Amino acid sequence: MTTLSDADKNMKEFIEKYGEEGFLKLFITNYLFELVNYFLNTTAKDEKDPSYLMHVNYKGIPYTHEEIDKFNSAIKQECAKLATIIVDKLKTMDALKNFVIEPTPDPRILPLLEEAFQSIVKELR
């Protein structure tokens, strides 16, 4: 089991190696990926539902674990691309420092995350 001390040490080492930008890119990548997975794994209502389509092809045949893993990997890559764009925009807007300190007070940040999430979901529909 990872202790709080271990987690703190690991995070500091990661930031030392990749910087705050690297940490934010990873954090935003994982955040977007979790949002997209939540969207995809909601209860299927019919054959056009994204959750159903994620697990069963158009012929009604279930995808293999390998195919689902490949799909998830592609989503993760797209999330990483968008995370890089978001971090670059935060730098341009001079909001990167604010995000590192506290992400919620700056009203410019949430729309960037929402736009990124919607762009991925749009492609899945």
Summary of the structure (lengths in Angstrom):
residues: 125
radius of gyration: 17.3
end to end distance: 39.1
largest distance: 50.4
contacts: 316
relative contact order: 0.13
helix: 74%
strand: 2%
